[in-house]
Amino acid sequence: MEPEDSQWGLSPPEYSVQAGPSSGHLAPQAQTPPAEAWQDSHTHCLWQMTLSQRRNPYATLRMQDTMVQELVLANKQLLMVRQAALHQLFEKEHQQYQQELNRMGKAFYVERL
C-alpha cells in the first residue's frame, strides 16, 4: 500500500466488488495471513481515526478542552490530598515530641484563653 494521506502516511484498505449471489457488495480482495490481517485492520483503524479527526475538528477541540479541565481539577484534588497528608504528619510528629517531653518532665507552653 502506498500512502495517499501525506499528513499521516495512511491509506484506506483495498476492496473489490464480488460477483455472485451477493454481487455489488464490497469484500476484502484476498485472504491474508493472521499477522498481515491484524496489521491491515490496525492500519484501517488508524486511517478511520485520522479521517474522523479531520472531519470533526471542533469535537476534537472540545475533547482536548475537557481533558485540560479534568487535569486542572485532578491537580487541585491531588494538592488537597497532599496537604491533608502533610497536616496529619505534622500532627503526629507534634504528638511524638509532646510525649518525649512528658517523659523528660517537660512540656510545651500552651496559653489558655
C-alpha positions as CSV (number, residue, x, y, z in Angstrom):
1,M,0.0,0.0,0.0
2,E,1.3,3.4,-0.9
3,P,0.4,6.3,1.5
4,E,-2.3,8.5,0.0
5,D,-2.5,10.8,3.0
6,S,0.7,12.7,3.3
7,Q,0.0,14.0,6.8
8,W,-0.5,10.6,8.4
9,G,1.1,8.3,5.9
10,L,-2.0,6.1,5.8
11,S,-4.3,4.9,3.1
12,P,-7.6,3.1,3.1
13,P,-7.6,-0.7,2.7
14,E,-8.3,-2.0,-0.8
15,Y,-11.7,-3.6,-1.5
16,S,-13.0,-5.3,-4.6
17,V,-16.5,-6.0,-5.9
18,Q,-17.5,-9.7,-5.7
19,A,-19.6,-11.3,-8.4
20,G,-22.2,-13.9,-7.5
21,P,-25.2,-14.2,-5.2
22,S,-24.2,-11.1,-3.2
23,S,-23.0,-9.1,-6.2
24,G,-22.4,-5.5,-5.6
25,H,-21.1,-6.0,-2.1
26,L,-17.6,-5.0,-1.1
27,A,-15.3,-7.6,0.3
28,P,-11.6,-7.7,1.0
29,Q,-9.5,-8.7,-2.1
30,A,-7.7,-11.7,-0.8
31,Q,-7.3,-13.9,2.3
32,T,-4.2,-12.7,4.2
33,P,-2.3,-14.5,7.0
34,P,-3.4,-13.5,10.5
35,A,-0.4,-11.2,11.2
36,E,-1.0,-9.3,8.0
37,A,-4.7,-9.2,8.6
38,W,-4.1,-7.7,12.0
39,Q,-1.7,-5.1,10.5
40,D,-4.2,-4.3,7.8
41,S,-7.1,-3.9,10.3
42,H,-4.8,-1.8,12.5
43,T,-3.9,0.4,9.5
44,H,-7.6,0.7,8.6
45,C,-8.4,1.7,12.2
46,L,-5.7,4.4,12.3
47,W,-6.9,5.6,8.9
48,Q,-10.5,5.8,10.2
49,M,-9.4,7.7,13.3
50,T,-7.5,10.3,11.4
51,L,-10.4,10.7,8.9
52,S,-12.7,11.2,11.9
53,Q,-10.4,13.7,13.4
54,R,-10.2,15.7,10.2
55,R,-14.0,15.6,9.8
56,N,-14.7,16.7,13.4
57,P,-12.1,19.3,14.4
58,Y,-14.5,21.0,16.8
59,A,-15.2,17.7,18.5
60,T,-11.5,17.2,18.9
61,L,-11.0,20.7,20.3
62,R,-13.9,20.2,22.8
63,M,-12.4,16.9,23.9
64,Q,-9.0,18.5,24.4
65,D,-10.6,21.3,26.4
66,T,-12.4,18.8,28.5
67,M,-9.2,16.9,29.2
68,V,-7.4,20.1,30.2
69,Q,-10.2,21.0,32.6
70,E,-10.1,17.5,34.1
71,L,-6.3,17.7,34.5
72,V,-6.7,21.1,36.3
73,L,-9.3,19.6,38.7
74,A,-7.2,16.5,39.2
75,N,-4.2,18.6,40.1
76,K,-6.3,20.6,42.6
77,Q,-7.5,17.4,44.2
78,L,-4.0,16.0,44.4
79,L,-2.8,19.2,46.1
80,M,-5.6,19.0,48.7
81,V,-4.8,15.3,49.4
82,R,-1.1,16.0,49.8
83,Q,-1.8,19.0,52.1
84,A,-4.1,16.8,54.3
85,A,-1.4,14.1,54.5
86,L,1.3,16.7,55.4
87,H,-1.0,18.1,58.1
88,Q,-1.5,14.6,59.5
89,L,2.2,14.1,59.5
90,F,2.8,17.3,61.4
91,E,0.2,16.5,64.0
92,K,1.7,13.0,64.5
93,E,5.2,14.5,64.9
94,H,3.9,17.1,67.4
95,Q,2.3,14.4,69.5
96,Q,5.5,12.4,69.5
97,Y,7.5,15.5,70.6
98,Q,4.9,16.1,73.3
99,Q,5.2,12.5,74.6
100,E,9.0,12.7,74.6
101,L,8.9,15.9,76.6
102,N,6.4,14.5,79.0
103,R,8.7,11.5,79.7
104,M,11.5,14.0,80.5
105,G,9.2,16.0,82.7
106,K,8.9,19.0,80.4
107,A,6.0,20.3,78.3
108,F,5.2,22.8,75.6
109,Y,3.9,26.1,76.8
110,V,0.2,26.4,75.9
111,E,-1.6,29.6,76.6
112,R,-5.2,29.2,77.7
113,L,-7.7,31.9,77.0
